Amino acid sequence: MFNPTLDSRLVIDGQEYTFSPHPAVPTLVWGQEGRHAIVYRMQNNGSAFALKVFRPAFRHPGLLESANALWTYHELPGMRVCRQTVIAPGLYDDLIAEYEDLEYAMVMPWIEGYTWFDFLQNHDRLTLEESRALTESIGWVLYALELNHLAHCDLSSGNVIIDPALEQVYLVDVEDLYSPWLTPPPLVPAGTMGYQHREVAETGQWGPLGDRFAGAVLMAEMLGWAHPDVRKAAYGESYFAPGELQRDGERFELLNSALEIYHPGFAEAFAQAWRSRSLEDCPPLQTWYDLLDDLPRDPVESWAPIDLAELDEGEPEVEKLDALRPSGSTPLEPDLIEPAEGPRWPLPANRVGCRRVVTAALLLVVLCCYAVFFAFEWSLLSNWIK
C-alpha cells in the first residue's frame, strides 16, 4: 500500500500537497485506517485535504462515475466530502505511474472534528443542549438526502464526524451513496454491525430507503446520550451489541425511555424501526425531522430535565479529543475545482427549526412592505390637505 512520509510531495492539477504530521506522533504521517481505505491528511496553501487510498479490492472505474455524479451534492447539509477529485487512469497517468497504489484514490475536503465512534468508545459526556443540537443536525442531514431521493447506505458511528463546536454533523465515506442516476457499486453495502437491519445482511441496502434503520439508531443514540445511564450501558463502537439488534432487552428499554422524555413520538418512531420486518416498515426520516423541528426552542433543562439524583458523581470526566484538532483549526472550505452548475435544492435553511424562522422572516417582510405603503400614502394625503 501507499506509504508516504512527511517529505513526500504530490502534485495534483498543478497544486503541491504535503502530508500532515500525526498530532499524537509528530514524526509519522497523519493517517486513519478504515475497512476499505486509508485516509491521509494533506495540506496545500493552509487548507486541509483528505487523500483516500483504497485497498486493491475496492478500486474500480465506478468511483470516477460516482464522484462526478456526487459533486453537485456537496451543497447539501453535511455533505462537503462530495467535492472529490479522483486520480483515475487517463487523467493522472504520470502520478499513477509514480505511485501505482494511488489508482482511483480520491482528494476531498478534510473534515475537522470527532467521530461519533469516539464518543461511544470513550463515553464522552454531552449536555442536553449538545445532544439535541447534534440530533437536529444529523436529522436535517438525513432528511435533506431523503428529500432529494438519496441515501448514504452505510451509516455508522465511524462515518459521522462532529465539528469541534459540537453543533454540526458531517457524513463521510460517501462512495456508495445511492442516487437514482447511479449504477449500483460492485459490492453493494449491507450496513455496519450495530446499525444493520436484519433484512439487509444478505440483500444489501443500496436504495432510497437505505438510511431508515441505521439513521434511526444513530439519532436515538445521540438524543439519549446526555443521560448518564444511557452512556454507561453503551456497548462500544455502537450503543447496541450486534447480536441484540431488533431484540427487546435492557439497552433498548433504557434508550427508548430516554427518548420518551423528549417526546413520546421519538419512542414510537424508534420502536417502529426496531420491530420492523423491512426497511419499508421503518418510519421515513422526515418523521424524525418533524419531531425534532417541533421541539420547544427553550433550554432542554426547562422541559426535559435530567434527574440530578440519578447522576453518578463517580463518573469520570473524559477529556474531549483535542488531539484530533490542530491548534487554532477551523472548519475549512477548500477550493479544489469550480463547482459544476447544479439545481437549487428545494431545502430550507441549514438548521432544524428553520421553518419557523423563515415564516417569521416572511411575515416581517410583508409587514414592512405594508408599513412603507401606508407611510407613502399618508405622506401624499398630508401634502394634498396642505
C-alpha positions as CSV (number, residue, x, y, z in Angstrom):
1,M,0.0,0.0,0.0
2,F,0.9,3.6,-0.5
3,N,3.2,4.7,2.4
4,P,4.0,8.4,2.3
5,T,6.4,10.2,4.6
6,L,6.5,13.8,5.9
7,D,8.9,14.5,3.0
8,S,6.5,13.2,0.3
9,R,5.0,15.6,-2.2
10,L,2.1,15.1,-4.5
11,V,1.4,17.4,-7.4
12,I,-2.3,17.3,-8.5
13,D,-3.8,19.7,-11.0
14,G,-0.7,21.9,-10.6
15,Q,-1.1,22.1,-6.8
16,E,1.6,20.7,-4.5
17,Y,0.3,18.8,-1.4
18,T,2.3,17.9,1.6
19,F,1.4,15.4,4.3
20,S,0.5,16.4,7.8
21,P,2.2,15.0,10.9
22,H,0.0,12.9,13.3
23,P,-1.0,15.0,16.3
24,A,0.0,12.2,18.7
25,V,3.2,11.1,17.0
26,P,4.6,14.1,15.0
27,T,7.3,12.0,13.3
28,L,4.6,10.0,11.4
29,V,2.2,10.9,8.7
30,W,-1.4,11.5,9.9
31,G,-3.4,8.5,8.5
32,Q,-6.6,6.8,9.6
33,E,-7.2,3.2,8.6
34,G,-10.7,2.0,7.6
35,R,-12.3,-1.1,6.2
36,H,-12.0,0.0,2.5
37,A,-9.2,2.5,2.5
38,I,-6.6,4.5,4.4
39,V,-7.2,8.3,4.7
40,Y,-4.2,10.7,4.9
41,R,-4.4,14.3,5.9
42,M,-2.7,16.6,3.4
43,Q,-2.3,20.4,3.2
44,N,-2.0,22.9,0.5
45,N,-1.7,26.7,1.0
46,G,-3.0,26.5,4.5
47,S,-6.0,24.4,3.6
48,A,-6.5,20.8,4.7
49,F,-7.5,17.9,2.4
50,A,-8.0,14.2,2.7
51,L,-6.4,11.7,0.4
52,K,-8.3,8.4,0.4
53,V,-6.3,5.5,-0.9
54,F,-8.4,2.4,-1.5
55,R,-7.3,-1.2,-0.9
56,P,-6.9,-3.1,-4.2
57,A,-10.3,-4.9,-3.9
58,F,-12.2,-1.6,-3.7
59,R,-10.6,0.2,-6.7
60,H,-12.9,0.3,-9.7
61,P,-13.9,2.8,-12.5
62,G,-17.3,3.3,-10.9
63,L,-15.5,5.5,-8.3
64,L,-15.0,8.2,-11.0
65,E,-18.6,8.0,-12.2
66,S,-19.8,8.2,-8.6
67,A,-17.6,11.2,-7.8
68,N,-18.7,13.1,-10.9
69,A,-22.3,12.5,-10.0
70,L,-21.9,13.3,-6.4
71,W,-20.1,16.6,-6.9
72,T,-23.3,18.6,-7.1
73,Y,-24.5,17.2,-3.7
74,H,-21.7,18.9,-1.8
75,E,-24.1,21.8,-1.3
76,L,-26.4,19.7,0.8
77,P,-26.1,19.9,4.6
78,G,-23.2,17.8,6.0
79,M,-22.1,16.6,2.6
80,R,-18.9,18.6,1.9
81,V,-16.9,15.5,1.2
82,C,-18.8,15.1,-2.1
83,R,-16.3,17.6,-3.6
84,Q,-14.0,14.8,-4.8
85,T,-11.2,14.6,-7.3
86,V,-10.5,11.0,-8.4
87,I,-6.9,10.0,-9.5
88,A,-8.2,7.9,-12.4
89,P,-6.3,6.4,-15.3
90,G,-6.3,8.6,-18.4
91,L,-6.5,11.7,-16.2
92,Y,-3.4,11.3,-13.9
93,D,-1.3,8.7,-15.6
94,D,2.0,10.3,-14.5
95,L,1.0,10.3,-10.9
96,I,-0.2,6.7,-11.1
97,A,3.0,5.6,-12.8
98,E,4.9,7.0,-9.9
99,Y,2.6,5.6,-7.2
100,E,0.5,2.7,-8.5
101,D,-1.5,2.5,-5.3
102,L,-3.0,5.9,-6.0
103,E,-5.1,4.5,-8.8
104,Y,-8.7,5.7,-8.2
105,A,-7.6,7.4,-4.9
106,M,-9.6,10.5,-4.0
107,V,-8.8,14.0,-2.9
108,M,-11.5,15.7,-0.9
109,P,-12.0,18.3,1.9
110,W,-10.7,17.2,5.3
111,I,-13.4,17.5,7.9
112,E,-12.1,18.6,11.3
113,G,-13.8,17.1,14.4
114,Y,-14.5,13.9,16.2
115,T,-16.3,10.8,15.0
116,W,-19.4,9.6,16.8
117,F,-17.4,6.4,17.3
118,D,-15.0,8.4,19.5
119,F,-17.9,9.5,21.8
120,L,-19.3,6.0,22.1
121,Q,-15.9,4.4,22.8
122,N,-14.8,6.9,25.4
123,H,-18.2,7.5,26.9
124,D,-17.7,11.3,26.4
125,R,-20.4,13.3,28.1
126,L,-22.8,15.6,26.2
127,T,-25.1,18.2,27.8
128,L,-28.8,18.1,27.0
129,E,-28.4,21.0,24.6
130,E,-25.5,19.3,22.8
131,S,-27.5,16.1,22.5
132,R,-30.4,18.0,20.9
133,A,-28.1,20.1,18.6
134,L,-26.3,17.0,17.3
135,T,-29.5,15.1,16.8
136,E,-31.1,18.0,15.0
137,S,-28.1,18.3,12.8
138,I,-27.9,14.7,11.7
139,G,-31.7,14.6,11.4
140,W,-31.5,17.6,9.0
141,V,-28.7,16.0,7.0
142,L,-30.5,12.7,6.6
143,Y,-33.8,14.4,5.7
144,A,-32.1,16.5,3.1
145,L,-30.8,13.3,1.5
146,E,-34.2,11.7,1.6
147,L,-35.8,14.8,0.2
148,N,-33.5,14.6,-2.8
149,H,-34.0,10.8,-3.3
150,L,-30.6,10.0,-2.0
151,A,-29.2,7.7,0.8
152,H,-25.8,7.2,2.3
153,C,-26.4,3.4,2.7
154,D,-23.6,2.7,5.2
155,L,-24.4,4.9,8.2
156,S,-22.4,4.0,11.3
157,S,-20.6,5.8,14.2
158,G,-17.4,5.9,12.2
159,N,-18.9,7.6,9.2
160,V,-20.3,10.5,11.2
161,I,-18.0,13.4,12.1
162,I,-19.0,16.1,14.6
163,D,-17.4,19.5,14.4
164,P,-15.3,20.8,17.4
165,A,-18.2,23.1,18.5
166,L,-20.4,20.0,18.9
167,E,-23.1,21.5,16.7
168,Q,-22.7,20.4,13.1
169,V,-22.6,16.8,11.8
170,Y,-20.9,15.7,8.6
171,L,-21.1,12.4,6.7
172,V,-18.0,10.7,5.2
173,D,-17.4,7.5,3.2
174,V,-20.0,8.6,0.6
175,E,-18.6,6.5,-2.3
176,D,-21.6,4.1,-2.1
177,L,-24.2,6.8,-1.8
178,Y,-27.5,5.8,-3.5
179,S,-28.8,8.0,-6.3
180,P,-31.4,7.1,-8.9
181,W,-29.0,8.3,-11.5
182,L,-26.1,6.0,-10.5
183,T,-25.3,2.4,-11.2
184,P,-25.0,0.1,-8.2
185,P,-21.4,-0.4,-6.9
186,P,-19.7,-3.7,-7.4
187,L,-20.0,-4.5,-3.7
188,V,-23.5,-3.4,-2.5
189,P,-23.3,-2.1,1.1
190,A,-25.1,-4.3,3.6
191,G,-24.7,-2.0,6.6
192,T,-22.4,-2.0,9.6
193,M,-22.6,-4.1,12.7
194,G,-24.5,-2.3,15.4
195,Y,-26.6,-0.4,12.7
196,Q,-27.6,-3.2,10.4
197,H,-31.3,-4.1,9.8
198,R,-31.8,-7.9,9.8
199,E,-33.3,-7.8,6.3
200,V,-30.2,-6.3,4.6
201,A,-27.4,-8.5,5.9
202,E,-27.6,-10.7,2.7
203,T,-29.6,-8.5,0.3
204,G,-27.8,-5.2,0.8
205,Q,-29.4,-1.8,1.3
206,W,-28.4,0.3,-1.7
207,G,-31.6,2.1,-2.3
208,P,-33.6,5.2,-1.4
209,L,-34.6,3.6,2.0
210,G,-31.1,2.6,2.9
211,D,-30.7,5.1,5.8
212,R,-34.0,4.5,7.6
213,F,-32.9,1.9,10.1
214,A,-29.3,3.0,10.7
215,G,-30.4,6.6,10.8
216,A,-33.0,5.8,13.5
217,V,-30.4,4.1,15.6
218,L,-27.9,7.0,15.2
219,M,-30.4,9.6,16.1
220,A,-31.7,7.6,19.1
221,E,-28.1,7.3,20.3
222,M,-27.4,11.0,20.0
223,L,-30.6,12.2,21.6
224,G,-30.3,9.8,24.5
225,W,-26.5,10.3,25.1
226,A,-26.9,13.2,27.6
227,H,-28.4,10.7,30.0
228,P,-25.7,9.1,32.2
229,D,-27.5,5.7,32.4
230,V,-27.5,5.5,28.6
231,R,-23.8,6.3,28.4
232,K,-23.0,3.6,31.0
233,A,-25.0,1.0,29.2
234,A,-23.3,1.6,25.7
235,Y,-21.8,-1.5,24.2
236,G,-18.8,0.1,22.5
237,E,-18.5,1.2,18.9
238,S,-22.3,1.3,18.8
239,Y,-24.8,1.6,21.6
240,F,-26.2,-1.8,20.8
241,A,-24.2,-5.0,20.6
242,P,-24.5,-6.5,17.1
243,G,-26.4,-9.6,18.3
244,E,-29.1,-7.7,20.1
245,L,-30.3,-5.5,17.3
246,Q,-34.1,-5.6,16.9
247,R,-34.5,-7.8,20.0
248,D,-36.2,-6.3,23.1
249,G,-33.8,-6.0,26.0
250,E,-32.4,-3.7,28.7
251,R,-30.5,-1.5,26.4
252,F,-33.5,-1.0,24.1
253,E,-35.9,-0.2,27.0
254,L,-33.4,2.2,28.6
255,L,-32.8,4.1,25.4
256,N,-36.4,4.2,24.4
257,S,-37.3,5.5,27.9
258,A,-34.8,8.4,27.4
259,L,-36.3,9.2,24.1
260,E,-39.8,9.4,25.6
261,I,-38.6,12.1,28.0
262,Y,-38.2,14.5,25.0
263,H,-41.5,13.4,23.3
264,P,-43.4,10.2,23.1
265,G,-43.2,10.4,19.3
266,F,-39.5,9.6,19.4
267,A,-40.0,6.4,21.4
268,E,-42.8,5.4,19.0
269,A,-40.7,6.1,15.9
270,F,-37.7,4.2,17.3
271,A,-39.9,1.2,18.4
272,Q,-41.4,1.1,14.9
273,A,-38.0,0.9,13.3
274,W,-36.8,-1.6,15.9
275,R,-39.6,-4.0,15.3
276,S,-39.8,-3.5,11.5
277,R,-39.5,-6.5,9.2
278,S,-38.2,-4.5,6.3
279,L,-36.8,-1.0,5.6
280,E,-40.2,-0.1,4.2
281,D,-41.7,-0.6,7.6
282,C,-39.3,1.9,9.2
283,P,-40.6,5.5,9.6
284,P,-39.4,7.9,6.9
285,L,-36.6,10.2,8.0
286,Q,-39.0,13.1,7.7
287,T,-40.8,11.7,10.8
288,W,-37.7,12.3,12.9
289,Y,-37.0,15.7,11.3
290,D,-40.6,16.8,12.1
291,L,-40.4,15.6,15.7
292,L,-37.0,17.4,16.1
293,D,-38.3,20.6,14.4
294,D,-41.4,20.7,16.8
295,L,-39.3,20.5,20.0
296,P,-39.6,23.6,22.2
297,R,-36.9,26.2,21.5
298,D,-36.4,26.8,25.2
299,P,-33.4,25.2,27.0
300,V,-33.9,21.5,27.3
301,E,-33.4,21.6,31.0
302,S,-36.7,23.5,31.3
303,W,-38.9,20.9,29.7
304,A,-36.9,17.6,29.6
305,P,-34.5,17.8,32.6
306,I,-32.2,15.0,33.8
307,D,-33.0,13.9,37.3
308,L,-29.8,15.0,39.1
309,A,-30.3,12.3,41.7
310,E,-29.6,9.7,39.0
311,L,-26.2,11.3,38.2
312,D,-23.2,9.2,39.3
313,E,-20.8,11.6,40.9
314,G,-18.1,9.0,40.4
315,E,-18.5,9.0,36.6
316,P,-15.1,10.2,35.3
317,E,-14.8,13.3,33.3
318,V,-13.5,12.3,29.9
319,E,-11.4,15.0,28.1
320,K,-12.5,15.9,24.7
321,L,-10.5,14.6,21.8
322,D,-8.3,17.7,21.4
323,A,-5.6,15.6,19.7
324,L,-7.8,15.3,16.7
325,R,-7.9,19.0,16.2
326,P,-4.8,21.0,15.2
327,S,-4.2,24.1,17.3
328,G,-6.3,27.0,16.1
329,S,-8.0,25.0,13.4
330,T,-11.4,25.9,12.0
331,P,-13.6,24.1,9.5
332,L,-12.2,24.7,6.1
333,E,-13.8,25.2,2.7
334,P,-11.0,24.2,0.2
335,D,-11.5,25.2,-3.4
336,L,-10.4,22.2,-5.5
337,I,-12.3,22.9,-8.7
338,E,-15.1,25.2,-9.6
339,P,-18.4,23.5,-8.6
340,A,-20.4,22.3,-11.5
341,E,-23.7,24.0,-12.1
342,G,-26.4,22.2,-10.2
343,P,-30.0,22.6,-9.2
344,R,-31.1,24.8,-6.3
345,W,-32.1,22.3,-3.7
346,P,-35.7,22.7,-2.6
347,L,-34.5,22.9,1.0
348,P,-35.0,25.5,3.8
349,A,-32.1,27.0,5.8
350,N,-29.3,24.8,7.0
351,R,-30.7,24.3,10.5
352,V,-33.6,22.4,12.1
353,G,-36.3,24.7,13.3
354,C,-35.8,26.8,10.2
355,R,-39.4,26.7,9.0
356,R,-40.5,28.9,11.9
357,V,-37.6,31.3,11.2
358,V,-38.4,31.5,7.5
359,T,-42.1,32.1,8.2
360,A,-41.4,34.8,10.7
361,A,-38.9,36.5,8.3
362,L,-41.5,36.5,5.5
363,L,-44.1,37.9,7.9
364,L,-41.8,40.7,8.9
365,V,-41.1,41.5,5.2
366,V,-44.8,41.7,4.5
367,L,-45.4,43.9,7.5
368,C,-42.5,46.2,6.5
369,C,-44.0,46.5,3.0
370,Y,-47.4,47.5,4.4
371,A,-45.7,50.0,6.7
372,V,-43.8,51.6,3.8
373,F,-47.0,51.7,1.7
374,F,-49.1,53.3,4.4
375,A,-46.4,55.8,5.2
376,F,-46.2,56.8,1.5
377,E,-50.0,57.1,1.3
378,W,-50.1,59.2,4.4
379,S,-47.4,61.5,3.0
380,L,-49.4,62.0,-0.2
381,L,-52.5,62.7,1.8
382,S,-50.8,65.2,4.0
383,N,-49.4,67.1,1.0
384,W,-52.8,67.1,-0.6
385,I,-54.5,68.5,2.5
386,K,-51.9,71.3,2.7
